[in-house]
Amino acid sequence: MDSSDDWGRLREQDYAGDDLLKFCDPQRKAKLSQHLVCALVYDREIAALVEGVPADTRVSEKLRSHIHLLSTNALYRKAYYSSASVADWAAIERFFYSGLTRPAEIYLLQN
């Protein structure tokens, strides 16, 4: 899709509830790129934290898993959005290091 009219209609319909489609909006390219980088760099870590998702899935599924983890895990969301303009890569790295080396503690903190 490249028609500004089409994207306008999709915005009005809140992208039919599809978060991935929302990130594909041409007005959100910078945010999409940050989410893509994170989803690809941390695909194995994300797959370990999202049930039923193998690490070797398609890029779109890796991105959906990343978005799902952002919406369901408060600690991941806090790490990802700790910087106002860009993803806080150091905070994300600390989150995954802590979560994968001390999973029981992370589980208790988020529940």
Backbone torsions as a table, in degrees:
resi	resn	phi	psi	omega
1	MET	NA	131.5	177.4
2	ASP	-136.8	4.5	-179.4
3	SER	-83.4	127.2	178.6
4	SER	-63.4	-29.7	176.1
5	ASP	-64.7	-43.2	179.0
6	ASP	-62.1	-44.6	179.4
7	TRP	-65.6	-35.5	176.5
8	GLY	-61.6	-43.9	177.8
9	ARG	-64.7	-40.7	178.6
10	LEU	-64.0	-39.7	177.1
11	ARG	-61.0	-43.2	179.7
12	GLU	-61.6	-31.7	-179.2
13	GLN	-94.0	14.3	-177.6
14	ASP	51.2	40.3	175.4
15	TYR	57.0	29.0	-179.8
16	ALA	54.8	30.1	177.9
17	GLY	74.5	11.3	-177.6
18	ASP	-98.8	107.0	-178.8
19	ASP	-62.4	-36.7	179.7
20	LEU	-64.1	-42.8	177.4
21	LEU	-62.5	-38.3	178.1
22	LYS	-58.9	-42.8	-179.7
23	PHE	-70.1	-20.5	179.5
24	CYS	-81.5	-7.6	178.1
25	ASP	-56.8	130.5	-179.3
26	PRO	-54.8	-25.7	178.2
27	GLN	-76.5	-6.4	-177.0
28	ARG	-119.6	24.6	-175.2
29	LYS	-60.9	-39.6	-179.6
30	ALA	-63.3	-43.3	178.9
31	LYS	-67.0	-40.1	178.1
32	LEU	-58.8	-44.2	-177.9
33	SER	-62.8	-39.7	178.2
34	GLN	-64.4	-43.1	179.6
35	HIS	-66.3	-39.8	178.3
36	LEU	-62.4	-46.8	179.9
37	VAL	-58.8	-47.3	-179.4
38	CYS	-62.6	-45.2	-179.0
39	ALA	-61.8	-36.2	-178.4
40	LEU	-81.6	-41.1	-179.5
41	VAL	-66.5	-40.2	-175.7
42	TYR	-107.1	28.7	-175.8
43	ASP	-59.4	-41.3	-179.4
44	ARG	-69.4	-40.2	179.2
45	GLU	-65.6	-42.0	178.7
46	ILE	-64.4	-44.0	179.5
47	ALA	-60.8	-33.6	179.0
48	ALA	-68.4	-25.5	-177.2
49	LEU	-99.5	-14.0	178.8
50	VAL	-108.5	117.7	-176.0
51	GLU	-62.1	138.9	172.4
52	GLY	76.2	14.9	-179.1
53	VAL	-116.4	109.6	175.9
54	PRO	-69.8	151.7	-177.2
55	ALA	-69.3	-19.2	-175.2
56	ASP	-100.4	44.7	179.2
57	THR	-90.9	176.4	177.9
58	ARG	-68.7	160.7	-179.4
59	VAL	-57.1	-42.3	-179.1
60	SER	-62.5	-36.6	178.5
61	GLU	-72.5	-35.3	175.6
62	LYS	-63.1	-41.6	178.6
63	LEU	-65.9	-42.6	177.2
64	ARG	-61.8	-39.2	178.2
65	SER	-64.5	-41.8	177.1
66	HIS	-60.8	-47.4	179.6
67	ILE	-63.3	-41.5	178.2
68	HIS	-61.3	-44.5	179.7
69	LEU	-63.8	-38.1	176.1
70	LEU	-61.1	-38.1	-176.4
71	SER	-81.5	-18.8	-175.2
72	THR	-112.5	-12.9	-176.4
73	ASN	-121.0	106.3	-175.6
74	ALA	-61.9	-36.3	-179.5
75	LEU	-68.5	-39.8	177.0
76	TYR	-66.0	-44.7	178.9
77	ARG	-58.9	-43.9	179.9
78	LYS	-63.6	-42.0	178.5
79	ALA	-65.1	-45.0	-176.7
80	TYR	-65.8	-43.5	-174.9
81	TYR	-97.8	19.2	-177.2
82	SER	-70.5	-16.0	174.8
83	SER	-107.7	140.9	-174.1
84	ALA	-68.0	-37.3	-170.9
85	SER	-106.3	-30.4	-179.0
86	VAL	-135.0	164.9	176.3
87	ALA	-62.8	139.2	178.4
88	ASP	-89.2	93.0	-172.4
89	TRP	-63.2	-35.8	178.8
90	ALA	-65.6	-41.6	178.7
91	ALA	-66.3	-38.2	178.3
92	ILE	-64.6	-43.4	178.5
93	GLU	-61.2	-44.0	177.9
94	ARG	-61.8	-40.5	179.1
95	PHE	-58.7	-50.5	-177.3
96	PHE	-68.2	-37.9	177.8
97	TYR	-61.5	-46.7	-180.0
98	SER	-66.5	-44.4	-176.3
99	GLY	-66.6	-32.8	-177.3
100	LEU	-92.4	-17.5	177.0
101	THR	-98.9	-21.8	179.1
102	ARG	-135.8	60.5	-173.9
103	PRO	-62.0	-36.2	-178.8
104	ALA	-64.7	-40.6	179.0
105	GLU	-65.1	-42.5	178.7
106	ILE	-63.8	-41.8	179.0
107	TYR	-59.8	-44.6	-179.4
108	LEU	-65.8	-35.9	-179.4
109	LEU	-67.7	-34.3	-176.1
110	GLN	-90.8	-11.0	-179.4
111	ASN	-112.9	NA	NA
